[in-house]
Amino acid sequence: MSKATNQINFEGSFLADIAEILNDIHQDGDKISLDALFLMEIISLKQANSSFPGGLFSKCHVVGSAGECVSCLDVFSNESDVDVMCVMKSMTAFERHPGRGSSEHEQCYQFDDTDTLPGYVKLKLIILEDHTDSNEEAATFLPSCEIRQNVLNIYNDTSSVLFSQMFQLLGNNMSVNWFNNGPSFSTSIKSDDQNVLTRKWAHINSVDSVVAIQCREWPKIADEWIERRREYEWPAGALIEEVVETGCCLVPIGGHMSCHKDLEWRISFVLAERLLIRRMSFVQRFVYSLSKTIKKEVFGVFSDVISSYIIKTAILWVSEESDVSKWRPKMVLLYVRLCFLKILNFLQADFCQNYFMRACNLFHAKYSEHDRLALIDIVTNFLNPSHFLKTLNNIKSIQNVKKNMYNYLRILSSHTSTLKDLRNGILYRYVSEETMNQFMKGLFSKTEEADPVVAIKYLSRLLRQVKENNDQLSDRFRETLVENLSALQIRAVTADAYRNMTSSPEPLSTQQRFEFLQNLIEESKLKATELSVGGLTQIAHSFFSLGCVENCLHLLNPIVDMTRSKPQIRMNNYMSMINLLAVNLFSDPSCLGISSPLRPVVDIQFYSFELPMLTRDINIECLLLELQHAYYSNLCFGTEGFTFKVSLDPVIYACYMKFKCLRRMEDNIGSCVALREFEEMTNKGICHRYTALNLLGCCLWENGYKEKAILMLGRSVRENRGRLATYYHIAMMLNGEMRQRFEVCTV
């Protein structure tokens, strides 16, 4: 350590204290992020392929800070950006081994680095059956500019105004804009949500999407990385082998000022980088996150030159050249300083070596000589020991953390074990609840959703996928995912049985239908006593749909009774965290039944395959929303990826089914009591109020409270003026009323 470095009191900084406290409480935090990423990649692939018959992409990888599990460590900003790489299904690339891992349906391209900058290649089409080195025919190269333009054309056919209207239709006041960003296409999302929790975890500020071609082998230009001598053995041999197995990707962007720019593709190691950073220690990733925050304010107008990728490159080099096994949270600022010293070295040499490809200069054509000298001055001044800490403390986002978070963390630092459990409980609830609900909305393609048999097969594949990723998912998340997929599979089998029963000349008795469902539940290995509110409501839905009303009531009564005495906590408002904190302090973590606050609340979604067995009220909701989706789909391309699903809070749907069951049983007193419970629950500030108010209005009308029903439907219109279902409910009610009066007059 130099004399200049010794002048800085690294351990005395409040940032060192924050790093030490977060190091203690962040344990298991990565598991929560990986749970969300597992579902996010499935959803992203569905949405990316939704507009194209057969689908263009084989995989979607969430990369960047979100995929590297670094964004969850960023306590210094409210930005929530996601980078997605979509791998082309019909193309594959190679350099040395033709056809490695490719199928007969893929076009195969070979690297050609003639007259290209290091790190860039042209892709030459190869016919595998006749692969020779002869140059008798002119080579056919795949132009990167055409692929990029095709993606741009797709987005140019969309309308940001229409997408904003769709979001409002679904109850979200959000606006969307698109713009080109190098090889990727960026979607900017703005929301008026001021909730600090949902703004960070539930809402994404922007999505950068890039198409890529997979190369399943390690490129020659990066062979040196494998053989490189590493004094401190980071990364270790086993991790190096794993990294090499990821191969590389080709993204459609050429080198700066290259004469073959329109034909060139950039070699990307984004999957290798993601694997390395996920395996880093907490301290390494905290340094990476903090360095990105610092660079935005230190470099100012030059922050595009010293990009986040330059910061990532610096932390990878510093990790390899230092003994990271000895890195301590108290010394994070020393390691931040090492990263910026590395960047200073790059600037002084006018050469920033790509971590995997030493010959590739990341600074090539990025700045003028005047700008390079200015950047050297900026970094030198920043690293000056006399005001290094002062500069850091004056950064606005760091000041905000010191003002709003530091004192609370210090107070709680003596209770890190409790704090860790509470923090992980809240974070798990927030992340799992949001991602699970988004996942259940976008679960099926149109083909899968239209036919219950196809849906059953798809759900079976998903359940197998969950089991195959058993080691990558946390126990709680896996259990919640299996519960909801299994309950949905029972619904799909029920829909198929209902379809067969309605066409059968000999309908099954109520007892036979009950036994059929009981066998389904036993086969799924679900236990009613261990199910969440959402899971139990889904099972009750199957009994309700097949007319087993008494059995349905047996499942519904505990849900309604429990939530009246102990309301469920939805992670959707300012008070969610406080309420969950209070409940967690006195709850038994081993109890995972319907009363457990640890279980995420998963909404009830209604799917096309079960439309014939839904009530008329819900049918109207589903069909009208689908009609509006079709309207937007005809107006602009790209709307197919947005899910238009009627969603209900599980407790609201339980109240609705309870009322309907008692009406079918002609229990007038019981139905009146159930209606009061339904109204009480609807007035508690629940999610999806529009549909809840509509269904409550329909039930009030059915029970003879007609004026109150119209008032309730009026509230529904005020809740969302863009939706059409309310007007149809009112029209159906008035039509029935007029018929009834006409019949009385006729008599």
Order of alpha helices (4+ residues) and beta strands (2+ residues): alpha-alpha-alpha-beta-alpha-beta-beta-beta-alpha-alpha-beta-beta-alpha-beta-alpha-alpha-beta-beta-alpha-alpha-alpha-alpha-alpha-alpha-alpha-alpha-alpha-alpha-alpha-alpha-alpha-alpha-alpha-alpha-beta-alpha-beta-alpha-alpha-alpha-alpha-alpha
